[in-house]
Amino acid sequence: LLPRLAAAQAIYGTVTGQVADDSGAAVPGASVSLINEATGLRLEGVSDENGTYTIRNVTAGPYTLRASLQGFKEFVQTGIPVTPGGIVRVNASLEVGALTESVTVTTEAALLK
């Protein structure tokens, strides 16, 4: 008799995506914030030279993502569901404008059967 190996349980999820402008060009150096809507926990990242960002070790729950860079309107998406072991892709599109303006996208939770 041999003992079974226990499978590791994932307790964190990941949120990744790309920050681009209106023309679809990558926006490097954009600040990306992920805020847990239930607890207020805030995780932050910055887009790389390809406009890509990744925020790891995200606890499960609904999140709001904010992306901003000087000279662009702030991008906001709410209701992003993060699950343990899941990878959620959220692409942000920044429009030219002042930081005092923002574009808000609302995500509705998917119903499971």
N, C-alpha and C positions, 0 to 999 in steps of 0.2 A: 504494500500500500504506500502510495506516495501522496504527500499533501498537495492540495491544489494551490495554484498561485492566485492570489486575489487581484482582481482587476482594479486599477486605480480609478477613483471617482473624481471627476472634474467638478470643481466648485466655482470656477470663474469662467467668464466668457470673454470675448474679444470684440472690439468695435474697430473697424478699419474702413478706409475709403480714400477718395481722392478729392482734393480741393481744386476747382477749376474756375476760370472766369467765364463771362458770357459767350466767348468765342470757342470755349472748350480747351483753352491753353491752361497748362498746369500753373498753379499758384504756390510757389515755394515760400516758406517762412510764415504761413498763416497760423495763427493761434487757434487750437481746437480744444474746447472744453466739453466734458461729458458730466452732466449733473444728474444724480439719482433723484427722481421726483418724489420718492417716499422719504428718504433720509437726508437729502441735501448734500451727500457725499460728492465731492468735485474731483475729477481726474483730468489732467491736462496733457496736451501734446502739441507738437509743431509739425507742419507738413514739410517733407524733405524736398530736394531739388526737382523731383518728379511730381510734386503736389500730393504725394501719398502720406497718410498718417496711419498709425496703429496705436490703439490704447488697449493694453493687456491687463489681466487680473481685475476684471470688472465683475463685481458681485451681481447676482441676478436681480432683476427688477426693471421698472420702466425708467427710461432716461431721456434727457433733453440734450441735444448736441448743439453747440454754438461754434461757428467758425468766423474769424474776423481777421482783417488786415487793413492797415491804414490805406485810405483811398477807395475802400470798398464798403458796401452796405453789409451789415452783419447777417449771416445766415443762421437761422434757428429751425431745428426740427424737434418736435416733441413726440412723446409716446413711443420711443424706440424700445422694443422688448428685448432684454438680454437674458439668456438662459445659461445655466451651467454647461460648459463644454461647447457652447454655440459661438459661431462667428457671424457677426452682423455687419453688413456692408452699407454704409451711408455716404453717398457722394454729395459734396457741398458745392453749390454754384454761387459764386460771389459776383454781385453786380456792382459796377462802378457807381460810386456815390459816397456820401458821408457816413461815418461810423454811427451817427445818431439815428440813421435809418436802418431798418432791418426787414428781412424777408423771412416769414414764418411758414413752415410746412408742418402739418399735423398728421401723425401716423395713427391709424386705428388698429387696435389689437386684433389679430387673426383669431377667429373662433375655431376651437378644436372639437372634433366629433368624438 
